[in-house]
Amino acid sequence: MEYRFDFLVIGSGIAGLSFALKAASLGDVAIVTKKDKLETSTNYAQGGIASAIGNDDSFELHIQDTLTSGDGLCDPEVVEMVVRSAPERIRELVEWGVEFNRRGSGPFDFDLGREGGHSRNRIIHAHDMTGQAIERALIRAAEEHPRIYIFENHFALDLIVEYDGIRIGDRSIKRRKRGWGAYVLNVSSGQVDLFLSHVTLLCTGGAGKVYLYTSNPDVATGDGLAMAYRAGAVLANLEFVQFHPTCLYHPQAKNFLISEALRGEGGRLIDKHGRPFMHKYHPLGDLAFRDIVARAIDTEMKKSGDDCVFLDITHRGKDFLVKRFPNIYEKCLSLGIDISKTPIPVVPAAHYMCGGIKTDMRGRSSIDQVYAIGECACTGLHGANRLASNSLLEAVVFSHQAYLDVKGHFDEWFKRPFPSLSSQDCPYNALENNQQSEMVFIAHNWDVIRKIMWNYVGIVRRDSRLKLAQDHIAQIRQEIREHLPHIPLNTDAMELRNLALVAELIVSCAVMRKESRGLHYNVDHPNKDDLRWRRDTLIWRELE
Ligand SMILES: Cc1cc2nc3c(=O)[nH]c(=O)nc-3n(C[C@H](O)[C@H](O)[C@H](O)COP(=O)(O)OP(=O)(O)OC[C@H]3O[C@@H](n4cnc5c(N)ncnc54)[C@H](O)[C@@H]3O)c2cc1C
């Protein structure tokens, strides 16, 4: 099947939806999403979205906090643009129907929470289910829009890119030219459809599933990063993986986050004997930056041999906790933990990918007419460590930037005829459809990759472990190359292929950076090296 749209948006989280709602004023928008439309990281975001709107706050303070967290790698121009745009973008979210908690009836009278690394209360939230409030409102608005078409269970496999060839000596080099949409697997029919578009948006979210323990939902397999890399786009800073310090530690709790906002409300991290420990690691104690808290917990657990530490918020009492954190309260209670009476068992888990597809101030990737927005992008906002609650903000700000850019090129781009592609052009048509082949190879390699990444490329790194990870992953990638053509084309196989590639790229970036900065901590290079490494780690595939 061949579809033609003005815009193809890959992903139905905050980035994809907020762009689609704007772009639909210019043309028809297809949103493809690989599972249910609500299944996004956005939907699970708890804490909120940052904006300096409090009486005691200022843009300058929010900018400073973001730069401090980014540890020398933020792009100050991007930080300033994002922070100053925040109130306007939040006003738009409200117009689209998002209901944030309020203190009064004025347009900006929001209840403001506090999170680690923020010097003021500036987290706008909807109880502890901010992401759900945003996701549902945006989906509702998109579904009501006559020019937005949502395709659930459609898995984007690869970008369709038209290349310019140049010759250097006897070599023919492909110079990237222009994106024209994507090959998309219709999961229900098993067919690969062609989605042709003038403008393509990668809004595929993060890659937390590359690690054994993660707060991310199952869709976060780094597909956008892998697609962009295969197409020859530049990626940056993939070594900066943020580990959230506090995920619920319980055998029946898969990926459940205990929001930083609990520490913002006075929650304290303690060991199993009830002893607080964060004051030993940072003057900000329990409200230190995430990387410091995650490393402190990792150190405490390694020292004691315990499986977890605890977060104690019992002093706030049941009435407050039920009102402020209804989701966390209920979830914990369903597992037999009454958080108003008992400290919560917690462990760190992979949470956020600060690196991604390198973009400019307008969200443009290095492939013309292909944009990357949201967690799959590396815009320069987060640097070496994202400040809490800046990611939902980044997504809405950059979807606006991309919209403005597209609008400026509308006459030029949208008049160009679509390329005519035959079924032979689709690389996936050549795959055998061998239904007899064994799928055990997929499940096995998923597990192995996630364990390698957790054990060798985790919170604290060292050269020898990175080398081991590199060797193991290279071997798995080779196995995948050999086996993949002989197994049925399905989402598990395609996710494994992407996951293995993203693991390889994360390790490559981590090996390159011979220093410790922000989220990348390597005991063999424990200091910051501003002279050589105050710059992005860039990675791309040469196309021949
Ligand atoms: C538990 C949790 C709590 C968080 N709390 C906060 C918070 O309080 N504040 C904050 O700022 N940030 C928070 N974050 C981070 C933030 O939620 C995410 O960074 C943000 O929602 C990412 O939005 P996105 O639109 O880029 O991606 P997502 O919301 O993850 O959406 C990605 C979309 O892409 C689709 N997709 C992926 N691959 C393909 C493919 N191959 N084909 C088709 N579709 C595909 C997915 O199905 C999904 O629809 C949290 C994250 C988690 C996991």
The ligand as a MOL file (V3000), in Angstrom:
LIG
                    3D

  0  0  0     0  0            999 V3000
M  V30 BEGIN CTAB
M  V30 COUNTS 53 58 0 0 0
M  V30 BEGIN ATOM
M  V30 1 C 8.1850 7.0960 33.9620 0
M  V30 2 C 8.6340 8.3750 33.3380 0
M  V30 3 C 8.4580 9.5740 33.9940 0
M  V30 4 C 8.8650 10.7840 33.4010 0
M  V30 5 N 8.6150 11.9650 34.0380 0
M  V30 6 C 8.9110 13.1260 33.4050 0
M  V30 7 C 8.5430 14.3770 33.9710 0
M  V30 8 O 7.9220 14.4370 35.0150 0
M  V30 9 N 8.8800 15.5080 33.3000 0
M  V30 10 C 9.5530 15.5030 32.1120 0
M  V30 11 O 9.8280 16.5620 31.5490 0
M  V30 12 N 9.9010 14.3140 31.5590 0
M  V30 13 C 9.5860 13.1390 32.1580 0
M  V30 14 N 9.9250 11.9600 31.5860 0
M  V30 15 C 10.5410 11.9830 30.2560 0
M  V30 16 C 9.4770 12.3310 29.2360 0
M  V30 17 O 8.2680 11.7010 29.5990 0
M  V30 18 C 9.8700 11.8790 27.8590 0
M  V30 19 O 11.1650 12.3130 27.5600 0
M  V30 20 C 8.9140 12.4650 26.8300 0
M  V30 21 O 7.5980 12.1220 27.1670 0
M  V30 22 C 9.2670 11.9330 25.4630 0
M  V30 23 O 8.2620 12.3470 24.5850 0
M  V30 24 P 8.3950 11.9300 23.0660 0
M  V30 25 O 7.1910 12.4490 22.3910 0
M  V30 26 O 9.7190 12.3080 22.5630 0
M  V30 27 O 8.3720 10.3250 23.0900 0
M  V30 28 P 7.3150 9.3030 23.6740 0
M  V30 29 O 6.3110 9.9720 24.5130 0
M  V30 30 O 8.0530 8.1680 24.2670 0
M  V30 31 O 6.5980 8.7810 22.3590 0
M  V30 32 C 7.3270 7.9840 21.4340 0
M  V30 33 C 6.3570 7.4590 20.4150 0
M  V30 34 O 7.0620 6.8960 19.3140 0
M  V30 35 C 6.4810 5.6550 18.9730 0
M  V30 36 N 7.4760 4.8640 18.2730 0
M  V30 37 C 8.7280 4.5140 18.6790 0
M  V30 38 N 9.3340 3.7970 17.7170 0
M  V30 39 C 8.4540 3.7070 16.6790 0
M  V30 40 C 8.4990 3.0830 15.4130 0
M  V30 41 N 9.5580 2.3740 14.9900 0
M  V30 42 N 7.4170 3.1820 14.6020 0
M  V30 43 C 6.3070 3.8610 15.0080 0
M  V30 44 N 6.2130 4.4540 16.2120 0
M  V30 45 C 7.2850 4.3730 17.0240 0
M  V30 46 C 6.0560 5.0860 20.3080 0
M  V30 47 O 5.1440 4.0430 20.1210 0
M  V30 48 C 5.4550 6.3430 20.9300 0
M  V30 49 O 4.1810 6.5600 20.3980 0
M  V30 50 C 9.5200 10.7490 32.1590 0
M  V30 51 C 9.7180 9.5310 31.5020 0
M  V30 52 C 9.2810 8.3610 32.0760 0
M  V30 53 C 9.4840 7.0660 31.3450 0
M  V30 END ATOM
M  V30 BEGIN BOND
M  V30 1 1 1 2
M  V30 2 1 2 3
M  V30 3 2 2 52
M  V30 4 2 3 4
M  V30 5 1 4 5
M  V30 6 1 4 50
M  V30 7 2 5 6
M  V30 8 1 6 7
M  V30 9 1 6 13
M  V30 10 2 7 8
M  V30 11 1 7 9
M  V30 12 1 9 10
M  V30 13 2 10 11
M  V30 14 1 10 12
M  V30 15 2 12 13
M  V30 16 1 13 14
M  V30 17 1 14 15
M  V30 18 1 14 50
M  V30 19 1 15 16
M  V30 20 1 16 17
M  V30 21 1 16 18
M  V30 22 1 18 19
M  V30 23 1 18 20
M  V30 24 1 20 21
M  V30 25 1 20 22
M  V30 26 1 22 23
M  V30 27 1 23 24
M  V30 28 2 24 25
M  V30 29 1 24 26
M  V30 30 1 24 27
M  V30 31 1 27 28
M  V30 32 2 28 29
M  V30 33 1 28 30
M  V30 34 1 28 31
M  V30 35 1 31 32
M  V30 36 1 32 33
M  V30 37 1 33 34
M  V30 38 1 33 48
M  V30 39 1 34 35
M  V30 40 1 35 36
M  V30 41 1 35 46
M  V30 42 1 36 37
M  V30 43 1 36 45
M  V30 44 2 37 38
M  V30 45 1 38 39
M  V30 46 1 39 40
M  V30 47 2 39 45
M  V30 48 1 40 41
M  V30 49 2 40 42
M  V30 50 1 42 43
M  V30 51 2 43 44
M  V30 52 1 44 45
M  V30 53 1 46 47
M  V30 54 1 46 48
M  V30 55 1 48 49
M  V30 56 2 50 51
M  V30 57 1 51 52
M  V30 58 1 52 53
M  V30 END BOND
M  V30 END CTAB
M  END
